[in-house]
Amino acid sequence: MTFQRIVIALLVLIIAGLGAVGYVEWKMAVQARTMKAFVEGYVFNEAVMACEQAKSSTPFKWNGGKSTSVIGLNSVKLDKYNVSASYTLVADGVYCDYDPIKRKGEVGSSFLERE
């Protein structure tokens, strides 16, 4: 009888632990989505201005563009300590990567031609 009680108590603890882990994971995912939306909204206006002012043979026209879309905030881990962030916009087939640290836009005509 004691063995059964121990097994049942362990099962209840395991189920409660899994529930707590699931709840914490869900809360972290919600916070991450909220933070990403805030950062993208904060960076968006600066990205559009920098991309429209970037010197390139193919002009980037976000405000007058027929087909515009936001690819979003991207990050590339360069090495163990450095992460490079970029915000990518597309207007009429012209791609622009905005670097929030340098506050500079780089325009490219094709996604495959970019670095």
TIVO-2410 file (N, C-alpha, C; in nm, 3 decimals):
# residues 115
REC num residu      c1      c2      c3 atome chaine
REC   1      M   0.082  -0.119   0.000     N      A
REC   1      M   0.000   0.000   0.000    CA      A
REC   1      M   0.087   0.126   0.000     C      A
REC   2      T   0.196   0.125   0.072     N      A
REC   2      T   0.287   0.239   0.076    CA      A
REC   2      T   0.351   0.261  -0.061     C      A
REC   3      F   0.385   0.153  -0.128     N      A
REC   3      F   0.445   0.162  -0.262    CA      A
REC   3      F   0.350   0.231  -0.359     C      A
REC   4      Q   0.221   0.196  -0.353     N      A
REC   4      Q   0.121   0.256  -0.441    CA      A
REC   4      Q   0.108   0.406  -0.415     C      A
REC   5      R   0.110   0.445  -0.291     N      A
REC   5      R   0.101   0.587  -0.256    CA      A
REC   5      R   0.222   0.664  -0.308     C      A
REC   6      I   0.339   0.605  -0.296     N      A
REC   6      I   0.462   0.670  -0.346    CA      A
REC   6      I   0.455   0.685  -0.498     C      A
REC   7      V   0.412   0.581  -0.568     N      A
REC   7      V   0.401   0.586  -0.715    CA      A
REC   7      V   0.299   0.693  -0.757     C      A
REC   8      I   0.185   0.697  -0.690     N      A
REC   8      I   0.082   0.797  -0.723    CA      A
REC   8      I   0.133   0.938  -0.695     C      A
REC   9      A   0.202   0.957  -0.583     N      A
REC   9      A   0.258   1.090  -0.551    CA      A
REC   9      A   0.361   1.132  -0.655     C      A
REC  10      L   0.445   1.040  -0.699     N      A
REC  10      L   0.544   1.072  -0.802    CA      A
REC  10      L   0.476   1.107  -0.934     C      A
REC  11      L   0.372   1.035  -0.971     N      A
REC  11      L   0.299   1.066  -1.094    CA      A
REC  11      L   0.234   1.205  -1.086     C      A
REC  12      V   0.177   1.238  -0.972     N      A
REC  12      V   0.116   1.370  -0.955    CA      A
REC  12      V   0.223   1.479  -0.965     C      A
REC  13      L   0.339   1.457  -0.903     N      A
REC  13      L   0.448   1.554  -0.912    CA      A
REC  13      L   0.499   1.569  -1.055     C      A
REC  14      I   0.510   1.461  -1.128     N      A
REC  14      I   0.557   1.468  -1.267    CA      A
REC  14      I   0.456   1.544  -1.353     C      A
REC  15      I   0.328   1.516  -1.335     N      A
REC  15      I   0.225   1.586  -1.413    CA      A
REC  15      I   0.224   1.735  -1.378     C      A
REC  16      A   0.236   1.768  -1.249     N      A
REC  16      A   0.239   1.909  -1.208    CA      A
REC  16      A   0.363   1.978  -1.264     C      A
REC  17      G   0.476   1.910  -1.265     N      A
REC  17      G   0.599   1.967  -1.321    CA      A
REC  17      G   0.588   1.992  -1.470     C      A
REC  18      L   0.531   1.897  -1.542     N      A
REC  18      L   0.512   1.915  -1.687    CA      A
REC  18      L   0.416   2.030  -1.715     C      A
REC  19      G   0.312   2.042  -1.634     N      A
REC  19      G   0.219   2.154  -1.651    CA      A
REC  19      G   0.287   2.287  -1.626     C      A
REC  20      A   0.370   2.294  -1.523     N      A
REC  20      A   0.442   2.418  -1.492    CA      A
REC  20      A   0.540   2.454  -1.604     C      A
REC  21      V   0.610   2.356  -1.657     N      A
REC  21      V   0.704   2.380  -1.767    CA      A
REC  21      V   0.629   2.430  -1.890     C      A
REC  22      G   0.515   2.370  -1.920     N      A
REC  22      G   0.435   2.413  -2.035    CA      A
REC  22      G   0.384   2.555  -2.018     C      A
REC  23      Y   0.342   2.591  -1.898     N      A
REC  23      Y   0.294   2.726  -1.870    CA      A
REC  23      Y   0.406   2.829  -1.887     C      A
REC  24      V   0.523   2.799  -1.831     N      A
REC  24      V   0.636   2.891  -1.841    CA      A
REC  24      V   0.678   2.907  -1.987     C      A
REC  25      E   0.680   2.799  -2.063     N      A
REC  25      E   0.716   2.804  -2.205    CA      A
REC  25      E   0.616   2.892  -2.282     C      A
REC  26      W   0.488   2.877  -2.253     N      A
REC  26      W   0.385   2.957  -2.320    CA      A
REC  26      W   0.401   3.105  -2.286     C      A
REC  27      K   0.426   3.137  -2.158     N      A
REC  27      K   0.445   3.277  -2.118    CA      A
REC  27      K   0.567   3.339  -2.186     C      A
REC  28      M   0.676   3.263  -2.194     N      A
REC  28      M   0.797   3.314  -2.260    CA      A
REC  28      M   0.772   3.337  -2.409     C      A
REC  29      A   0.697   3.249  -2.473     N      A
REC  29      A   0.668   3.266  -2.615    CA      A
REC  29      A   0.584   3.391  -2.638     C      A
REC  30      V   0.488   3.418  -2.551     N      A
REC  30      V   0.405   3.538  -2.563    CA      A
REC  30      V   0.491   3.663  -2.544     C      A
REC  31      Q   0.579   3.661  -2.445     N      A
REC  31      Q   0.666   3.776  -2.422    CA      A
REC  31      Q   0.761   3.798  -2.540     C      A
REC  32      A   0.812   3.691  -2.598     N      A
REC  32      A   0.904   3.703  -2.712    CA      A
REC  32      A   0.831   3.762  -2.833     C      A
REC  33      R   0.707   3.719  -2.859     N      A
REC  33      R   0.630   3.775  -2.970    CA      A
REC  33      R   0.601   3.922  -2.946     C      A
REC  34      T   0.568   3.959  -2.824     N      A
REC  34      T   0.540   4.098  -2.790    CA      A
REC  34      T   0.663   4.184  -2.809     C      A
REC  35      M   0.778   4.135  -2.763     N      A
REC  35      M   0.902   4.211  -2.777    CA      A
REC  35      M   0.941   4.225  -2.924     C      A
REC  36      K   0.924   4.118  -3.003     N      A
REC  36      K   0.958   4.125  -3.145    CA      A
REC  36      K   0.868   4.226  -3.216     C      A
REC  37      A   0.740   4.228  -3.185     N      A
REC  37      A   0.649   4.324  -3.247    CA      A
REC  37      A   0.686   4.467  -3.208     C      A
REC  38      F   0.724   4.487  -3.082     N      A
REC  38      F   0.764   4.621  -3.038    CA      A
REC  38      F   0.889   4.666  -3.112     C      A
REC  39      V   0.989   4.580  -3.121     N      A
REC  39      V   1.114   4.616  -3.188    CA      A
REC  39      V   1.089   4.643  -3.336     C      A
REC  40      E   1.010   4.558  -3.401     N      A
REC  40      E   0.981   4.581  -3.543    CA      A
REC  40      E   0.905   4.711  -3.564     C      A
REC  41      G   0.811   4.744  -3.478     N      A
REC  41      G   0.739   4.869  -3.490    CA      A
REC  41      G   0.828   4.989  -3.466     C      A
REC  42      Y   0.921   4.976  -3.374     N      A
REC  42      Y   1.012   5.086  -3.341    CA      A
REC  42      Y   1.110   5.110  -3.455     C      A
REC  43      V   1.155   5.005  -3.518     N      A
REC  43      V   1.259   5.014  -3.621    CA      A
REC  43      V   1.200   5.045  -3.758     C      A
REC  44      F   1.072   5.018  -3.778     N      A
REC  44      F   1.013   5.025  -3.912    CA      A
REC  44      F   1.028   5.162  -3.978     C      A
REC  45      N   0.992   5.270  -3.910     N      A
REC  45      N   1.000   5.404  -3.971    CA      A
REC  45      N   1.143   5.441  -4.006     C      A
REC  46      E   1.237   5.410  -3.916     N      A
REC  46      E   1.378   5.438  -3.946    CA      A
REC  46      E   1.425   5.356  -4.066     C      A
REC  47      A   1.380   5.232  -4.075     N      A
REC  47      A   1.421   5.145  -4.185    CA      A
REC  47      A   1.370   5.199  -4.319     C      A
REC  48      V   1.246   5.244  -4.323     N      A
REC  48      V   1.191   5.297  -4.448    CA      A
REC  48      V   1.267   5.423  -4.490     C      A
REC  49      M   1.294   5.513  -4.396     N      A
REC  49      M   1.367   5.636  -4.431    CA      A
REC  49      M   1.508   5.604  -4.480     C      A
REC  50      A   1.578   5.515  -4.411     N      A
REC  50      A   1.715   5.483  -4.450    CA      A
REC  50      A   1.719   5.412  -4.584     C      A
REC  51      C   1.624   5.326  -4.611     N      A
REC  51      C   1.621   5.254  -4.738    CA      A
REC  51      C   1.588   5.346  -4.854     C      A
REC  52      E   1.496   5.440  -4.834     N      A
REC  52      E   1.463   5.534  -4.941    CA      A
REC  52      E   1.578   5.631  -4.968     C      A
REC  53      Q   1.661   5.660  -4.869     N      A
REC  53      Q   1.773   5.752  -4.887    CA      A
REC  53      Q   1.901   5.681  -4.931     C      A
REC  54      A   1.902   5.548  -4.931     N      A
REC  54      A   2.022   5.474  -4.969    CA      A
REC  54      A   2.054   5.496  -5.117     C      A
REC  55      K   2.181   5.514  -5.145     N      A
REC  55      K   2.223   5.535  -5.283    CA      A
REC  55      K   2.237   5.399  -5.352     C      A
REC  56      S   2.168   5.387  -5.466     N      A
REC  56      S   2.170   5.262  -5.540    CA      A
REC  56      S   2.126   5.288  -5.683     C      A
REC  57      S   2.165   5.197  -5.773     N      A
REC  57      S   2.121   5.210  -5.912    CA      A
REC  57      S   1.974   5.175  -5.927     C      A
REC  58      T   1.922   5.093  -5.837     N      A
REC  58      T   1.779   5.061  -5.835    CA      A
REC  58      T   1.715   5.133  -5.717     C      A
REC  59      P   1.633   5.234  -5.742     N      A
REC  59      P   1.576   5.311  -5.631    CA      A
REC  59      P   1.477   5.229  -5.550     C      A
REC  60      F   1.477   5.253  -5.422     N      A
REC  60      F   1.384   5.187  -5.330    CA      A
REC  60      F   1.273   5.285  -5.298     C      A
REC  61      K   1.150   5.256  -5.343     N      A
REC  61      K   1.035   5.344  -5.322    CA      A
REC  61      K   0.929   5.271  -5.241     C      A
REC  62      W   0.933   5.288  -5.109     N      A
REC  62      W   0.835   5.222  -5.023    CA      A
REC  62      W   0.700   5.293  -5.032     C      A
REC  63      N   0.699   5.425  -5.019     N      A
REC  63      N   0.574   5.499  -5.015    CA      A
REC  63      N   0.501   5.499  -5.149     C      A
REC  64      G   0.573   5.496  -5.260     N      A
REC  64      G   0.509   5.495  -5.390    CA      A
REC  64      G   0.505   5.358  -5.453     C      A
REC  65      G   0.541   5.255  -5.379     N      A
REC  65      G   0.549   5.120  -5.434    CA      A
REC  65      G   0.414   5.055  -5.452     C      A
REC  66      K   0.403   4.971  -5.555     N      A
REC  66      K   0.280   4.898  -5.581    CA      A
REC  66      K   0.273   4.771  -5.498     C      A
REC  67      S   0.387   4.705  -5.481     N      A
REC  67      S   0.394   4.580  -5.407    CA      A
REC  67      S   0.499   4.594  -5.297     C      A
REC  68      T   0.455   4.611  -5.174     N      A
REC  68      T   0.549   4.627  -5.062    CA      A
REC  68      T   0.523   4.521  -4.957     C      A
REC  69      S   0.629   4.475  -4.893     N      A
REC  69      S   0.613   4.379  -4.784    CA      A
REC  69      S   0.733   4.389  -4.690     C      A
REC  70      V   0.710   4.344  -4.570     N      A
REC  70      V   0.813   4.343  -4.468    CA      A
REC  70      V   0.852   4.198  -4.443     C      A
REC  71      I   0.979   4.168  -4.465     N      A
REC  71      I   1.026   4.033  -4.434    CA      A
REC  71      I   1.047   4.021  -4.284     C      A
REC  72      G   1.095   4.126  -4.220     N      A
REC  72      G   1.100   4.128  -4.076    CA      A
REC  72      G   1.238   4.145  -4.018     C      A
REC  73      L   1.244   4.130  -3.889     N      A
REC  73      L   1.368   4.146  -3.815    CA      A
REC  73      L   1.443   4.014  -3.816     C      A
REC  74      N   1.566   4.017  -3.864     N      A
REC  74      N   1.649   3.897  -3.874    CA      A
REC  74      N   1.773   3.916  -3.789     C      A
REC  75      S   1.833   3.808  -3.749     N      A
REC  75      S   1.960   3.819  -3.678    CA      A
REC  75      S   2.050   3.705  -3.721     C      A
REC  76      V   2.177   3.736  -3.733     N      A
REC  76      V   2.278   3.638  -3.771    CA      A
REC  76      V   2.385   3.639  -3.663     C      A
REC  77      K   2.417   3.524  -3.610     N      A
REC  77      K   2.521   3.517  -3.508    CA      A
REC  77      K   2.655   3.504  -3.578     C      A
REC  78      L   2.735   3.611  -3.572     N      A
REC  78      L   2.863   3.614  -3.641    CA      A
REC  78      L   2.966   3.524  -3.573     C      A
REC  79      D   2.972   3.531  -3.443     N      A
REC  79      D   3.061   3.443  -3.367    CA      A
REC  79      D   3.000   3.425  -3.228     C      A
REC  80      K   3.081   3.381  -3.135     N      A
REC  80      K   3.030   3.348  -3.003    CA      A
REC  80      K   2.970   3.469  -2.930     C      A
REC  81      Y   3.024   3.589  -2.955     N      A
REC  81      Y   2.983   3.706  -2.879    CA      A
REC  81      Y   2.908   3.812  -2.959     C      A
REC  82      N   2.907   3.804  -3.092     N      A
REC  82      N   2.848   3.909  -3.175    CA      A
REC  82      N   2.726   3.858  -3.251     C      A
REC  83      V   2.619   3.936  -3.243     N      A
REC  83      V   2.498   3.908  -3.319    CA      A
REC  83      V   2.469   4.030  -3.404     C      A
REC  84      S   2.449   4.009  -3.533     N      A
REC  84      S   2.418   4.118  -3.625    CA      A
REC  84      S   2.269   4.114  -3.658     C      A
REC  85      A   2.202   4.224  -3.637     N      A
REC  85      A   2.058   4.232  -3.664    CA      A
REC  85      A   2.035   4.309  -3.793     C      A
REC  86      S   1.933   4.270  -3.868     N      A
REC  86      S   1.893   4.345  -3.986    CA      A
REC  86      S   1.742   4.338  -4.000     C      A
REC  87      Y   1.687   4.438  -4.064     N      A
REC  87      Y   1.544   4.449  -4.087    CA      A
REC  87      Y   1.527   4.457  -4.237     C      A
REC  88      T   1.455   4.364  -4.297     N      A
REC  88      T   1.447   4.355  -4.443    CA      A
REC  88      T   1.310   4.401  -4.493     C      A
REC  89      L   1.314   4.492  -4.590     N      A
REC  89      L   1.193   4.542  -4.657    CA      A
REC  89      L   1.202   4.511  -4.805     C      A
REC  90      V   1.086   4.491  -4.870     N      A
REC  90      V   1.080   4.466  -5.014    CA      A
REC  90      V   0.977   4.560  -5.074     C      A
REC  91      A   1.017   4.633  -5.176     N      A
REC  91      A   0.925   4.723  -5.247    CA      A
REC  91      A   0.945   4.704  -5.397     C      A
REC  92      D   0.844   4.653  -5.463     N      A
REC  92      D   0.847   4.631  -5.609    CA      A
REC  92      D   0.968   4.547  -5.651     C      A
REC  93      G   0.999   4.442  -5.575     N      A
REC  93      G   1.107   4.352  -5.610    CA      A
REC  93      G   1.246   4.400  -5.571     C      A
REC  94      V   1.255   4.514  -5.506     N      A
REC  94      V   1.385   4.566  -5.462    CA      A
REC  94      V   1.396   4.543  -5.312     C      A
REC  95      Y   1.500   4.472  -5.272     N      A
REC  95      Y   1.522   4.439  -5.131    CA      A
REC  95      Y   1.612   4.543  -5.065     C      A
REC  96      C   1.582   4.573  -4.940     N      A
REC  96      C   1.667   4.664  -4.863    CA      A
REC  96      C   1.686   4.607  -4.723     C      A
REC  97      D   1.811   4.592  -4.685     N      A
REC  97      D   1.845   4.549  -4.549    CA      A
REC  97      D   1.883   4.671  -4.468     C      A
REC  98      Y   1.818   4.689  -4.355     N      A
REC  98      Y   1.846   4.801  -4.267    CA      A
REC  98      Y   1.919   4.749  -4.144     C      A
REC  99      D   2.032   4.810  -4.114     N      A
REC  99      D   2.109   4.775  -3.996    CA      A
REC  99      D   2.075   4.873  -3.884     C      A
REC 100      P   2.004   4.830  -3.778     N      A
REC 100      P   1.963   4.923  -3.673    CA      A
REC 100      P   2.080   4.980  -3.594     C      A
REC 101      I   2.193   4.912  -3.590     N      A
REC 101      I   2.308   4.961  -3.514    CA      A
REC 101      I   2.376   5.074  -3.591     C      A
REC 102      K   2.401   5.052  -3.720     N      A
REC 102      K   2.464   5.154  -3.803    CA      A
REC 102      K   2.364   5.257  -3.854     C      A
REC 103      R   2.234   5.225  -3.845     N      A
REC 103      R   2.127   5.310  -3.899    CA      A
REC 103      R   2.149   5.340  -4.046     C      A
REC 104      K   2.174   5.232  -4.121     N      A
REC 104      K   2.206   5.245  -4.262    CA      A
REC 104      K   2.133   5.136  -4.341     C      A
REC 105      G   2.082   5.174  -4.458     N      A
REC 105      G   2.014   5.079  -4.544    CA      A
REC 105      G   2.102   5.040  -4.662     C      A
REC 106      E   2.096   4.913  -4.699     N      A
REC 106      E   2.168   4.864  -4.818    CA      A
REC 106      E   2.066   4.804  -4.913     C      A
REC 107      V   2.063   4.857  -5.035     N      A
REC 107      V   1.964   4.816  -5.133    CA      A
REC 107      V   2.025   4.713  -5.227     C      A
REC 108      G   1.949   4.607  -5.255     N      A
REC 108      G   1.987   4.505  -5.352    CA      A
REC 108      G   1.867   4.471  -5.438     C      A
REC 109      S   1.889   4.434  -5.562     N      A
REC 109      S   1.776   4.412  -5.652    CA      A
REC 109      S   1.719   4.271  -5.642     C      A
REC 110      S   1.795   4.176  -5.592     N      A
REC 110      S   1.747   4.039  -5.583    CA      A
REC 110      S   1.792   3.978  -5.452     C      A
REC 111      F   1.706   3.900  -5.394     N      A
REC 111      F   1.738   3.834  -5.268    CA      A
REC 111      F   1.859   3.742  -5.284     C      A
REC 112      L   1.870   3.677  -5.398     N      A
REC 112      L   1.979   3.582  -5.420    CA      A
REC 112      L   2.112   3.652  -5.443     C      A
REC 113      E   2.110   3.778  -5.486     N      A
REC 113      E   2.234   3.853  -5.511    CA      A
REC 113      E   2.290   3.913  -5.384     C      A
REC 114      R   2.213   3.915  -5.276     N      A
REC 114      R   2.260   3.975  -5.153    CA      A
REC 114      R   2.351   3.879  -5.079     C      A
REC 115      E   2.435   3.936  -4.990     N      A
REC 115      E   2.525   3.853  -4.909    CA      A
REC 115      E   2.451   3.778  -4.804     C      A
***
